[in-house]
């Protein structure tokens, strides 16, 4: 099991930690500046975790109506915190 500090520290590496679900891999790629790869990872995943990360990604993109749809799919309220705070909360919750 990867801890939050280990996950955050892995951002200095060339690949995410092995064995992560697609939602966490998406967060990793987003933090590395690859929004498109992050979106690709969650787009085909039907899980609630992927929907939650999908919502965050569309919020980051500025597509708030699409983000709201994905928050509803994830069963989560629309997030209003700064994006960096939401990223940390998501990573911590999913780990």
Secondary structure, 3 states (H helix, E strand, C coil): CCCHHHHHHHHHCCCCCCCCCHHHHHHHHHHCCCHHHHHHHHHCCCCHHHHHHHHHHHHHHCCHHHHHHHHHHHCCCCCCCCHHHHHHHHHHHHC
